[in-house]
Amino acid sequence: MLVIKVLGPGCDNCKKLETAARQAVTHLGIEAQIEKVTDRADMMRYNILSTPGLVINEKLVSAGRIPSEAEITTFIANAEMERA
């Protein structure tokens, strides 16, 4: 199962990113655990300079912007291929 983390303090952009990630997972029909990471120290482990951030299987794939659902779908598909 993929582990997807949304990094950010809980701002509107963080919520939009979480929603887009959930929609991408639903459209792909895969199982994924989506977590919110709001603790600053935990976010710093990913060397993120601006939020929101998106981490898939401990790999930072986006930071400082809200990627489109199509981009998120690609990130997830790539992570699935790396796992296989």
C-alpha positions in Angstrom: 0.0 0.0 0.0 1.2 3.5 -0.9 1.7 6.0 1.9 1.0 9.6 0.8 1.7 12.5 3.1 0.5 16.0 2.7 2.9 18.4 4.4 1.7 21.7 5.7 0.2 23.6 8.7 -3.4 22.9 7.6 -3.9 25.9 5.4 -6.4 26.1 2.5 -3.8 25.0 0.0 -2.9 22.0 2.1 -6.5 21.0 2.2 -6.9 21.4 -1.5 -3.8 19.2 -2.1 -5.2 16.5 0.3 -8.5 16.6 -1.6 -6.7 16.3 -5.0 -4.6 13.4 -3.7 -7.7 11.6 -2.4 -9.4 12.1 -5.8 -6.4 10.7 -7.7 -6.3 7.6 -5.4 -10.0 7.1 -6.0 -9.8 7.4 -9.8 -6.8 5.0 -9.9 -8.7 2.5 -7.7 -5.7 1.8 -5.5 -5.2 1.4 -1.8 -3.3 4.3 -0.2 -2.9 5.6 3.3 -3.1 9.4 3.2 -1.6 11.3 6.2 -1.4 14.9 7.2 1.9 16.1 8.5 1.6 19.4 10.4 4.5 19.2 12.8 7.3 21.6 11.6 10.1 19.2 12.7 8.5 16.3 10.8 8.2 18.5 7.7 11.8 19.6 7.8 12.9 15.9 7.5 11.8 16.3 3.8 13.9 19.5 3.2 10.7 21.3 2.2 11.1 25.1 1.8 7.5 26.0 1.2 4.2 24.2 1.8 2.1 22.5 0.7 4.3 19.4 0.1 3.4 16.0 -1.2 5.4 12.9 -0.2 4.7 9.5 -1.7 6.5 6.5 -0.1 8.9 8.9 1.7 9.9 10.7 -1.6 9.1 14.4 -1.9 7.4 14.8 -5.3 6.0 18.3 -5.0 6.5 21.4 -2.8 5.2 24.9 -2.7 2.3 24.4 -5.1 -0.8 22.4 -5.7 -0.2 20.0 -8.6 -3.1 19.1 -10.8 -4.9 15.8 -10.2 -3.3 14.5 -13.4 0.2 15.3 -12.1 -0.7 13.6 -8.8 -2.0 10.6 -10.7 1.3 10.4 -12.5 3.3 10.7 -9.2 1.2 7.8 -7.8 1.6 5.7 -10.9 5.3 6.2 -10.9 5.5 5.2 -7.2 3.5 2.1 -7.9 5.9 1.1 -10.7 8.9 1.7 -8.4 7.3 -0.6 -5.8 6.7 -3.4 -8.2 
